[in-house]
Each structure stands twice: as C-alpha cells, then as structure tokens.
Amino acid sequence: MTDQPSSPITIEVSMPGTVRVGSHAYRCALGPAGIVDAKTEGDHATPAGEFVLRQVMYRTDRIARPVTDLPIRPIHKTDGWCDDPNHADYNRLITLPHEGSHEVLWRDDHVYDIVVEIGHNDDPPVPGHGSAVFVHVAREDYAPTEGCVALHMKDLLQVLELAGPGSTIRINA
C-alpha cells in the first residue's frame, strides 16, 4: 500500500457467491436464501442494494491491524450488535450485557476476526428490516451466512487495502 489515501471503490457482489473489485474476483458466501430486495429480520437472505462501508472492526488478539483507509477499531469482549426490532438500539453496536436480543462480536470461531459494518438499514434503522449485515471472514467450507457477505481472510484483507472513505458494496439481486 502506498502513502496515498485510497480512492473510493465499489465492491460488486452477485450470485452464486462472487465478489468483484475492479479486475479481481473472489469467492464469497452469502445467506442461504440468496439476495433479496426486501430484507426482513431473520430471513437468512443477503440484502440487495448499494451500501457505504462504515467501519472495520477486528480482533487484536488474533490478527494484526488490517491495512485500510476506512475507519477502524478493535473488537472488545463486551461488544455486541442489537438484533431486537423492539429495542431502541436495533441494528446498532452495543455494550454487553444488554437486555435486548443481540449478537456477540467476540466469538469463539474466527468469522468475526474482521467485521466490516455496512450501511444497511441504519440511517435510521427500520425495525424488522434486517440487522447485523456485515462483510466478515468466511468459514473454511464457505458455509452460508445469516445474510452477510463472507470472504476468505486473505481476500478480505486485500479488499480492505483498496477501500477508503466513500467506498461502497453493491449487492446485486
């Protein structure tokens, strides 16, 4: 990576599980229900649309700080993400413990060693329209996600190196 700031990029995602950035193509995992125009909470689908890349979160105890010009922060043991459509914190980063239904970001497996928050249903969040839609690390067998986009660790690191402020992900139905 150079000392020059990264230009905004668009990450293109399409079925059956391909990510393209410029001339580079990568395999990815998606939700088992495919890509849908109308995402709902718990539908196991990946939402279609173009979303800004908000920030990168990573596990400092497992990997070095990813090289990226996107905003970046460590994941803490008390980090979670509210997926409770009846809670005021719906589709937001939260501190655990938390009274609403939520995901734990500090996981035993490695899929959240890097998490890229995307701007899906967050400005403002609409209850029930989907939460915790991220780009994260794929399982070794590329098993389906709950609705996220998942890449092999080395591929995700390569994409993040290209990304900077204003970069987006376009998920094509």
C-alpha positions in Angstrom: 0.0 0.0 0.0 1.2 3.5 -0.8 1.2 6.5 1.4 -1.5 8.0 -0.8 -5.1 7.8 0.5 -7.2 5.2 -1.1 -9.9 6.2 -3.6 -13.4 5.1 -3.1 -14.1 1.6 -4.6 -17.3 -0.3 -5.2 -17.3 -3.9 -4.2 -19.7 -5.8 -6.6 -21.5 -8.9 -5.1 -23.5 -11.3 -7.2 -25.0 -14.8 -7.1 -24.0 -17.6 -6.6 -21.3 -16.0 -4.5 -18.8 -13.8 -6.3 -17.2 -10.5 -5.2 -15.5 -8.3 -7.8 -13.3 -5.3 -7.2 -12.0 -3.9 -10.4 -10.4 -6.8 -12.3 -10.2 -9.0 -9.2 -12.8 -11.7 -8.5 -13.2 -13.6 -5.2 -15.4 -16.4 -4.0 -17.8 -15.4 -1.2 -20.5 -16.9 1.0 -24.0 -15.3 1.2 -27.2 -16.0 3.0 -28.8 -19.4 2.1 -32.0 -17.6 1.0 -30.0 -15.7 -1.7 -30.1 -12.0 -2.4 -33.4 -10.2 -1.8 -34.8 -6.7 -2.5 -36.9 -6.7 0.7 -34.7 -7.9 3.6 -36.5 -8.8 6.8 -35.1 -9.8 10.2 -34.2 -13.5 10.4 -34.9 -14.3 6.7 -31.4 -15.7 6.1 -31.1 -13.5 3.0 -28.5 -11.0 1.9 -30.0 -7.6 1.1 -29.7 -6.2 -2.4 -28.6 -2.6 -2.8 -25.6 -0.3 -2.6 -24.3 0.4 0.9 -21.5 2.5 2.2 -18.7 0.8 4.2 -19.0 2.4 7.6 -16.1 0.9 9.6 -13.8 -2.1 10.2 -13.7 -3.9 13.5 -11.1 -6.6 14.2 -9.8 -8.9 16.9 -6.4 -7.6 18.1 -5.7 -10.9 19.9 -5.9 -12.8 16.6 -4.7 -10.6 13.8 -2.6 -7.6 13.1 -4.4 -4.3 12.4 -5.8 -4.6 8.8 -4.3 -2.1 6.3 -7.1 0.2 5.2 -8.1 3.8 5.0 -11.6 3.0 6.3 -12.3 3.9 10.0 -11.1 1.0 12.1 -11.5 -0.1 15.8 -10.7 -3.1 17.9 -13.4 -5.5 18.9 -13.8 -5.7 22.7 -15.1 -8.6 24.7 -18.1 -6.5 25.6 -19.1 -5.6 22.0 -22.4 -6.8 20.6 -24.9 -5.9 17.9 -28.6 -5.5 18.8 -30.9 -7.6 16.5 -34.0 -6.9 18.6 -36.5 -5.0 16.4 -38.4 -4.0 19.6 -35.4 -2.3 21.2 -34.3 1.3 20.7 -30.7 0.0 20.0 -31.9 -2.1 17.0 -29.1 -2.6 14.4 -26.6 -0.7 16.5 -23.2 -1.6 18.1 -23.9 -2.2 21.8 -22.1 -2.9 25.1 -22.7 -6.2 26.8 -24.5 -7.2 28.8 -27.6 -5.9 27.0 -31.3 -6.6 27.7 -32.3 -6.9 24.1 -31.7 -9.8 21.7 -28.2 -9.4 20.2 -25.2 -11.0 18.6 -21.8 -11.2 20.4 -19.0 -9.8 18.3 -16.2 -11.5 20.4 -16.8 -15.0 19.0 -15.0 -18.3 19.6 -14.9 -19.1 15.9 -13.0 -16.9 13.5 -15.7 -15.4 11.3 -15.7 -12.1 13.2 -12.0 -11.8 13.4 -12.6 -8.9 10.9 -16.1 -7.4 10.6 -16.9 -4.6 8.1 -20.0 -2.7 9.1 -22.0 -1.7 6.1 -24.7 1.0 5.9 -27.7 -1.4 5.6 -30.9 -0.3 7.4 -29.0 2.1 9.7 -30.0 5.7 8.7 -32.2 5.4 10.6 -32.8 1.7 11.4 -36.3 0.5 10.5 -37.4 -2.3 12.9 -37.6 -5.7 11.3 -35.8 -4.7 8.0 -32.6 -6.5 8.9 -29.7 -6.0 11.3 -26.1 -7.1 11.7 -25.5 -7.3 7.9 -21.7 -7.3 7.7 -18.8 -8.3 5.5 -16.8 -10.8 7.5 -14.4 -13.8 7.3 -15.8 -17.0 5.6 -15.8 -20.4 7.1 -13.3 -22.8 5.5 -16.1 -24.5 3.6 -17.8 -21.2 2.6 -20.9 -22.3 4.5 -23.8 -19.9 4.1 -24.0 -16.8 6.4 -27.1 -15.5 8.2 -27.3 -12.8 5.5 -23.8 -11.3 5.4 -21.1 -11.4 2.7 -18.1 -13.6 3.8 -14.7 -13.7 2.2 -11.6 -15.8 2.8 -9.4 -13.9 5.3 -6.6 -13.1 2.7 -9.2 -11.9 0.2 -10.9 -9.7 2.7 -7.6 -8.2 3.7 -6.8 -7.5 0.1 -10.2 -5.8 -0.5 -9.8 -3.7 2.6 -6.4 -2.5 1.5 -8.1 -1.0 -1.6 -11.0 0.6 0.3 -11.2 4.1 1.6 -13.7 6.6 2.7 -16.7 6.7 0.4 -16.2 3.0 -0.7 -19.4 1.0 -1.1 -20.6 -2.5 -1.5 -23.2 -3.2 -4.3 -25.1 -6.4 -3.8 -26.9 -7.4 -7.0 -30.2 -9.3 -6.9 
